[in-house]
Each structure stands twice: as structure tokens, then as C-alpha cells.
Amino acid sequence: MATMAGSEARRTLPTNSQWLFTKAQRLMPGGVNSPVRAFRAVGGEPLFIARGHGSRIVDVDGREYLDYVLSWGPLILGHCHPEVVGAVERALRDGSSFGACTPGEVTLAERIQEAFPSIERVRLVSSGTEATLAALRVARAATGRDKILKFDGCYHGHSDSLLVKAGSGVATLGLPDSPGVPRALAELTVSIPYNDIAALEEAFRRYRGELAAAIVEPVAGNMGCVPPQPGFLERLRTLTAEQETVLIFDEVITGFRVAYGGAQQLYGVQPDLTTLGKILGGGLPVGAYGGKARLMDYVAPAGPVYQAGTLSGNPLAVAAGIKTLEVLRRPGFYAGLEATSQRLVAGLLAAAQQAGVPLTVNRVGSMFTAFFSSRPVTDYVSACASHTARFATFFRGMLHGGIYLPPSQFETAFVSSAHSQEDVAVTIEAANRAFAQCREPSG
């Protein structure tokens, strides 16, 4: 009996992740440093990750998972790619930061220009949020206008101008989506449905000559993966050009992910300004914004628009980025990634169908989201119609099966070049079991 009692006590002891989360909640808001990590959308407590290698991560309790979050997209080569690690180690031996010009930042800027013909000048920063904030400032300075146009469900960082909740109807001026955002600033932001060409045309009619910029994720990644409908980006490009509104593509997620030259290469539409991040830093914090010289020359010291950063272009992130881009340019890289992603999504759809679970999977390249919905997901409203409780059940089932997915129905999952055919088979096997838990009760 004593042995049984001891075993029972050991089973009820908190895991290391649970212990750390309890402690973290006393130290950090909600116990996390970014909201989705808290697992509130899926239930349970978050994992604390100790290490990662290739396609897998290991938590502080020693449990291993196949990782489809990949630090929310940057790790297109998987965790700890040996060439990237080597590049960072060499850079670190020479110094982590100087707050001065370095040869590496010139090389990385050159690589960006080669990949994105629309970028004639580029400025390196430290995050995607910083990049989008600066791009909007440039657009406002260049046009002398204040209003910006964004799209429901597209996330561009947490700067005040962009944390806006769309109202009902076409081209409705938004209200702040977060306390702390001044109403006066929020009223300068117009938010309309993504992929809705009629709403787009109405917005440009209603606010003719008032819009400094239109900013869009060319493939939405923050309401789940939602690709642009045919003609949507093209019409946006035409209308912005006609009214001399600056078109900004937020390619923080899609840049180097859906193609080496991002979504603008994939869809053949060139913006005036582009924001980048994630893959650009090879897993280290980095961002960039760039575009036409006539716009970027507004940025200090070339022009009057001030923007600065001590860690902008820091040697470690630059070294990781240069090496990552070098690997991406090798023959067959994107074809291999496409084949793996296609095989995975086909397997998920087949597993859901076999279990009788309604599922729609949106995929662009190695970005994908499995929506628990029987209808196409083309915008924020249709994304929100997904069965979030069923997703939470699926998420927990996959986690139990050793598969780490984004802990929210409205986030994008990613595939890396480190994911093997065996990894895909293991994932689909786990999905078969998890979908079985998502069936509606009979009778």
C-alpha cells in the first residue's frame, strides 16, 4: 500500500512546465511574454521548451514533439541548422553588437534587393512591428495624408495605428481593439473585409484622396492562413496607384516563406513598400522595411522621417539571415518544401474525412491552417465561423500524440525543410487518433 500511495503521489506532482508556469504567473502578465503562448484558446497549461533540433522540440519534462510552430515561421530550415549555428558562433566570437555599421548588414541588404525587385532601398530594424510602424510613417510623410487602410483579421504588429477593430458595413472607421489606443488615432484607420473587392472599391471611393497607405498581408497569416482571391491584390494595386496611396505588403510571414521573393513574386504584384522579418533573421530577432527609393529617401539621415535602433542590423541576426538565405537559394529547396507540405495537408484532409469531421485546409506553400469548418475560409468572418471547441480538442489530442501545433484556431502552422516523410507519416497517424476524438456524438 505504501508503494501504491507513493506512486499515486508522484503522478499528482506538477510537471516542470506546470511548476514554471505557476511561478511565471507571479512574474509576468498572464505568465507569458506573448499572449497566444498561454494556451487559453485550447485549454491546459503551456509547455516550456528546453531545446530543439531539426523538426523536433523537447520540453522541460523531456517530452519530444514534432514542431509545426517553428517559432511562428522563422525556422524554415528547422531548429539549430548546423550552417546557421556555425555562422552565428563565428559572428559571436567577433562581437554581438556595436551600434555601428558592419559589413554583414550591407551583404544582407544586397540579398534582400536581389530577392525583391520592388525594394530599391532597405532599412534593417529589430522586429516586424517596428518595420510596419516605420513604413506607415514613411507613407504618411510622403503623401501628406493621415488615414490608412487595413483589412479585417490582418495583423501588422501591435503599434497603435494597427490595433483597430473593424465596424460593420463597408469601409467603417474602426474603434480601438485594445485599451490604451487613443480613439483619435484609431479613427484614422479604416478596416474592411479581406478579399472583398466591392468593399475595397467603396473604401477608395469614400475616402478618395485621404488614404496615405493601404497595408495588407498578401497571404493572411493571422486569422489562420487565408490566401488572396483571384484579382484582389491586382485591384488593390490599381486603386492605390490611381489615388497615389502607398501600397504596403506586410511580408513579415510570407517573405522567403511562400517563395524566395515572397508573395509578390508568387502573385506577380509589386507594392511600393515591403516589410520583412522572421526568416530574414534565421531565427534571431530582425525586421526590415524597404521599397522605392523616392519613398525610402524620406528616412533619416537621407530625409526628415526619423527612425533609429541600437540593435538594428546586429551582427548575430545578420549572420543568421545571410546563411539562411544562402541555403534557401540552393536548387530544389522550395520544390522539396512544397512536396512535403502537400503530402502533409493531403493526409490531414483524408484523416478528417475518414473520421467524418468537417475540415477545410488552406495552404500556400509551407503555410497552412486546418479550419474546423465545412465551408471555404476566405476572410475573417468565415475564419471565425470555425468550430473552435473542436479545434481545441484536436490540438490537445495532437499534443498528446507528440505533435506541437499553434495553440489557436486562428494561427498559421508551418513546415520546414527538416520535416521528413517519416515525420509526415507520424503526424498523419496522430491526426487519425485526434480526429476520432472530434466526432459529433451520435444520436
C-alpha positions in Angstrom: 0.0 0.0 0.0 2.8 2.4 0.8 4.3 1.8 -2.7 0.9 2.4 -4.3 0.4 5.6 -2.3 3.9 6.8 -3.3 3.2 6.1 -7.0 -0.1 8.0 -6.7 1.6 10.9 -5.1 4.3 11.0 -7.9 1.5 11.0 -10.5 -0.2 14.1 -9.0 3.0 16.1 -8.6 3.1 19.0 -11.1 5.2 18.7 -14.2 8.2 21.0 -14.6 6.2 23.0 -17.2 3.3 23.4 -14.7 5.7 24.5 -11.9 7.4 27.0 -14.2 4.0 28.4 -15.4 2.8 28.8 -11.8 6.0 30.8 -11.0 5.8 32.8 -14.3 2.3 34.0 -13.5 3.6 35.8 -10.4 6.3 37.4 -12.5 4.8 38.2 -16.0 1.3 39.3 -17.2 -0.6 36.0 -17.7 2.6 34.2 -17.1 3.9 34.7 -20.7 5.7 37.2 -22.9 3.3 36.9 -25.8 -0.4 36.1 -25.4 -1.0 33.1 -27.6 1.6 31.1 -25.6 -0.7 30.9 -22.6 -2.8 28.2 -24.3 -6.1 29.9 -23.2 -7.7 29.2 -26.6 -7.1 25.5 -26.3 -7.1 24.8 -22.5 -4.4 23.4 -20.3 -1.1 25.0 -19.4 1.7 25.9 -21.9 4.8 23.9 -22.4 8.1 25.3 -21.5 10.6 24.3 -24.2 14.2 23.3 -23.3 15.7 22.7 -26.8 15.0 22.0 -30.4 16.8 20.2 -33.2 15.7 19.7 -36.8 11.9 19.2 -36.9 11.6 18.5 -33.1 11.4 20.3 -29.8 11.8 18.9 -26.3 10.1 20.4 -23.3 11.5 20.7 -19.7 9.9 17.4 -18.8 11.9 15.6 -21.5 8.9 15.1 -23.8 9.6 15.3 -27.6 7.3 16.9 -30.2 7.2 17.3 -33.9 7.1 21.1 -34.2 4.8 22.9 -36.7 5.0 26.2 -35.0 8.7 26.8 -35.8 8.9 30.0 -33.7 5.8 31.2 -35.7 7.5 30.8 -39.0 11.2 31.9 -39.0 12.7 28.4 -38.8 12.2 27.3 -42.4 15.3 25.2 -42.0 14.2 23.7 -38.7 15.8 24.1 -35.3 19.6 24.5 -35.0 20.5 24.1 -38.6 24.2 23.4 -38.4 25.2 26.0 -41.0 23.2 28.7 -39.3 24.6 27.8 -35.9 28.1 27.9 -37.3 27.5 31.4 -38.8 26.2 32.8 -35.5 29.0 31.2 -33.5 31.6 32.8 -35.8 29.9 36.2 -35.6 29.6 36.0 -31.8 33.3 35.5 -31.5 33.8 38.8 -33.1 31.2 40.7 -31.0 27.5 40.6 -30.5 26.6 44.3 -31.1 28.5 47.5 -32.0 25.8 50.1 -32.6 27.9 50.9 -35.7 28.0 49.9 -39.4 29.1 46.4 -40.2 30.0 44.6 -43.5 27.3 41.9 -42.8 24.4 44.4 -42.9 25.5 45.5 -46.4 25.5 41.9 -47.6 22.1 41.2 -46.2 20.6 44.4 -47.7 22.1 43.3 -51.0 20.5 39.8 -50.7 17.1 41.5 -49.9 17.3 43.6 -53.1 18.2 40.6 -55.2 15.1 38.7 -53.9 12.6 41.6 -54.0 12.9 43.8 -57.2 10.4 46.2 -55.7 12.9 47.1 -52.9 15.4 49.8 -54.1 16.4 50.9 -50.6 16.0 48.9 -47.3 16.4 49.7 -43.6 17.1 46.9 -41.1 15.3 47.0 -37.8 14.7 44.6 -34.9 11.1 43.4 -35.4 8.2 43.2 -37.8 6.2 45.5 -35.6 9.0 48.1 -35.9 9.1 47.6 -39.6 5.4 48.2 -40.2 5.3 51.2 -37.9 8.1 52.8 -39.8 6.7 52.0 -43.2 3.4 53.7 -42.2 5.3 56.8 -41.0 7.1 57.0 -44.3 3.8 56.7 -46.2 2.2 59.5 -44.2 5.2 61.7 -44.7 5.4 61.1 -48.4 1.7 61.7 -49.1 0.9 64.3 -46.5 -2.2 62.3 -45.6 -3.2 60.7 -42.3 -5.6 57.9 -42.9 -4.6 54.3 -43.5 -6.5 51.3 -44.9 -6.1 47.8 -43.4 -8.1 44.6 -43.7 -10.1 42.7 -41.0 -8.1 39.9 -39.5 -4.7 41.1 -40.8 -2.2 41.7 -38.0 0.7 44.0 -38.6 2.2 44.3 -35.1 0.9 46.0 -32.0 1.5 49.6 -32.9 -1.4 51.9 -32.1 -2.5 52.7 -35.7 -3.0 49.0 -36.4 -4.7 47.6 -33.3 -8.1 48.5 -34.7 -11.3 46.5 -34.7 -13.4 46.9 -37.8 -17.0 48.0 -37.5 -19.9 46.6 -39.5 -20.6 47.6 -43.1 -18.2 48.7 -45.8 -15.2 50.9 -45.0 -16.2 51.6 -41.5 -13.9 53.7 -39.4 -12.6 51.4 -36.6 -12.6 51.6 -32.8 -9.6 50.6 -30.8 -9.2 46.9 -30.4 -7.1 47.3 -27.3 -7.4 49.7 -24.3 -4.6 52.2 -24.4 -5.1 53.0 -28.1 -6.3 56.6 -28.4 -9.7 56.9 -30.2 -8.5 59.8 -32.2 -5.6 57.7 -33.6 -7.9 54.7 -34.2 -10.3 56.9 -36.2 -7.5 57.4 -38.7 -7.6 53.7 -39.6 -10.2 52.3 -42.0 -10.7 48.5 -41.8 -12.6 46.5 -44.4 -13.1 42.8 -45.2 -10.1 40.9 -46.7 -10.7 39.6 -50.2 -13.8 41.8 -50.7 -13.2 43.7 -54.0 -16.5 45.6 -53.7 -15.6 46.8 -50.2 -12.2 47.8 -51.5 -13.6 49.9 -54.3 -16.1 51.5 -51.9 -13.4 52.4 -49.5 -11.4 54.2 -52.2 -14.5 56.0 -53.4 -15.5 57.1 -49.9 -12.0 58.2 -48.8 -10.8 59.4 -52.2 -7.6 61.4 -51.7 -7.4 60.7 -48.0 -5.6 57.4 -47.7 -1.8 57.6 -47.1 -1.3 53.9 -47.3 -3.1 50.6 -47.7 -1.3 47.8 -45.8 -2.1 44.1 -46.3 -0.8 40.7 -45.6 -0.7 39.4 -49.3 -1.4 36.0 -47.8 -3.1 36.5 -44.5 -1.4 34.6 -41.7 -3.0 35.9 -38.5 -6.6 34.7 -38.9 -5.1 31.4 -40.0 -3.7 31.0 -43.5 -6.0 32.8 -45.9 -4.8 33.2 -49.5 -5.9 36.2 -51.7 -8.8 35.5 -54.0 -8.1 36.0 -57.8 -8.0 39.7 -58.7 -7.9 41.0 -55.1 -4.3 42.1 -54.9 -4.3 43.3 -58.5 -7.3 45.5 -57.9 -5.7 46.8 -54.7 -2.6 47.7 -56.7 -4.6 49.5 -59.4 -6.6 51.6 -56.9 -3.6 52.6 -54.8 -1.7 53.7 -57.9 -4.7 55.7 -59.2 -5.0 57.6 -55.9 -1.3 57.8 -55.2 -1.8 55.8 -52.0 1.3 53.9 -50.8 0.7 50.2 -51.1 2.5 48.3 -48.3 2.8 44.5 -48.4 3.4 43.1 -44.9 5.6 40.1 -45.8 6.9 39.5 -42.3 5.5 36.0 -42.6 5.4 35.4 -46.3 8.8 36.8 -47.2 11.1 34.0 -48.2 8.4 31.6 -47.0 5.9 31.2 -49.9 8.7 31.9 -52.4 12.2 33.3 -52.2 10.8 36.6 -53.4 7.8 36.4 -51.1 4.1 36.7 -52.1 4.9 39.5 -54.5 6.9 37.0 -56.6 4.2 34.3 -56.2 1.3 36.5 -57.3 3.2 39.0 -59.6 2.0 42.1 -57.8 4.7 44.7 -56.7 4.0 47.0 -53.7 5.6 50.4 -53.1 6.9 49.3 -49.7 7.5 45.9 -48.1 8.0 44.9 -44.5 10.0 41.7 -43.7 11.1 39.7 -40.7 11.1 36.2 -39.3 13.0 34.1 -41.9 15.1 37.1 -42.7 16.9 36.7 -39.3 17.2 32.9 -39.5 15.6 32.6 -36.1 17.1 35.7 -34.4 15.1 38.9 -33.9 15.2 41.1 -37.0 12.9 43.1 -39.3 13.3 45.3 -42.4 11.3 47.7 -44.4 12.1 48.8 -47.9 10.8 49.9 -51.3 11.0 52.6 -53.9 13.9 55.0 -53.5 11.7 58.0 -53.7 9.9 56.8 -50.6 12.8 55.4 -48.6 14.8 58.5 -49.1 12.4 60.2 -46.7 14.1 58.2 -43.9 16.8 59.9 -41.8 19.6 60.7 -42.4 18.6 60.9 -46.1 15.4 62.7 -45.3 13.3 64.0 -42.4 11.5 60.9 -41.2 13.2 59.8 -38.0 13.7 56.1 -37.2 16.6 54.6 -35.3 17.6 51.5 -33.4 20.7 50.4 -31.4 20.4 46.8 -32.3 19.3 47.3 -35.9 21.4 45.1 -38.2 23.1 43.5 -35.3 25.9 41.0 -36.4 24.3 37.9 -34.9 20.9 38.3 -36.7 22.6 39.4 -39.9 24.9 36.4 -39.9 22.0 34.0 -39.3 20.0 35.7 -42.0 22.7 35.6 -44.6 23.4 32.0 -44.1 19.6 31.1 -44.1 19.1 32.9 -47.4 22.1 31.1 -48.9 20.6 27.7 -48.1 17.2 28.8 -49.5 18.7 29.6 -52.8 20.0 26.1 -53.4 18.4 24.2 -56.3 15.3 22.3 -55.4 14.8 23.8 -51.9 11.3 25.2 -52.4 10.2 22.2 -54.6 11.1 19.9 -51.7 9.3 22.0 -49.2 6.2 22.2 -51.4 6.1 18.4 -51.8 6.4 17.8 -48.0 3.7 20.4 -47.3 1.3 19.0 -50.0 1.7 15.4 -48.6 1.0 16.6 -45.1 -2.1 18.5 -46.0 -3.5 15.7 -48.2 -3.0 13.3 -45.3 -4.8 15.6 -42.8 -7.8 16.0 -45.1 -8.0 12.3 -45.7 -7.9 11.6 -42.0 -10.6 14.1 -41.2 -12.8 12.7 -44.0 -12.4 9.2 -42.6 -13.4 10.4 -39.2 -16.4 12.3 -40.5 -15.1 15.6 -39.2 -15.8 18.7 -41.4 -12.4 20.3 -42.2 -11.1 23.0 -44.6 -7.4 23.3 -45.0 -5.9 26.5 -46.5 -2.3 26.2 -47.7 0.1 28.4 -49.6 3.5 26.8 -49.9 4.6 25.7 -46.5 2.0 27.8 -44.6 -1.2 26.0 -43.7 -4.2 26.1 -41.4 -6.7 23.3 -40.7 -10.1 25.1 -40.1 -12.8 23.1 -38.4 -15.4 24.2 -40.9 -17.2 22.7 -43.9 -17.2 26.0 -45.8 -14.4 27.8 -47.6 -12.4 30.2 -45.4 -11.7 33.4 -47.4 -11.9 36.2 -44.8 -12.1 37.0 -41.1 -15.8 36.3 -40.8 -15.6 32.8 -42.4 -12.5 32.1 -40.3 -14.4 33.0 -37.1 -17.2 30.6 -38.1 -14.8 27.7 -37.5 -15.6 25.3 -34.6 -13.0 26.5 -32.1 -14.0 23.9 -29.4 -13.4 21.1 -31.8 -10.1 22.6 -32.7 -9.1 22.7 -29.1 -10.0 19.0 -28.7 -7.9 18.3 -31.8 -5.0 20.3 -30.5 -4.9 18.5 -27.2 -5.1 15.1 -29.0 -2.2 16.0 -31.3 -0.2 17.3 -28.4 -0.8 14.0 -26.5 0.4 12.3 -29.7 3.6 14.3 -29.8 2.6 16.9 -32.4 3.0 20.6 -31.5 0.6 22.8 -33.4 -0.2 26.5 -33.0 -2.4 26.8 -29.8 -5.1 28.7 -31.6 -7.5 28.1 -34.5 -6.6 31.5 -35.9 -2.8 31.0 -36.3 -0.8 29.5 -39.2 1.2 26.3 -39.0 4.5 25.9 -40.9 6.5 23.2 -42.4 10.3 23.2 -42.5 12.9 21.6 -44.7 13.8 19.5 -41.7 10.4 17.7 -41.7 10.9 14.3 -43.3 8.5 11.8 -44.9 8.6 9.8 -41.7 7.6 13.0 -39.8 4.6 13.5 -42.1 3.6 9.8 -41.6 3.8 10.2 -37.8 1.8 13.4 -37.9 -1.0 11.8 -40.0 -1.1 8.8 -37.7 -1.6 11.1 -34.7 -4.2 13.1 -36.6 -6.2 9.9 -37.2 -6.4 9.4 -33.5 -7.1 13.1 -32.7 -9.9 13.5 -35.3 -11.6 10.5 -33.8 -12.0 12.5 -30.6 -13.6 15.3 -32.5 -16.6 13.4 -33.9 -20.0 14.7 -33.0 -21.9 12.4 -30.6 -24.2 10.1 -32.5 -28.0 10.1 -31.8 
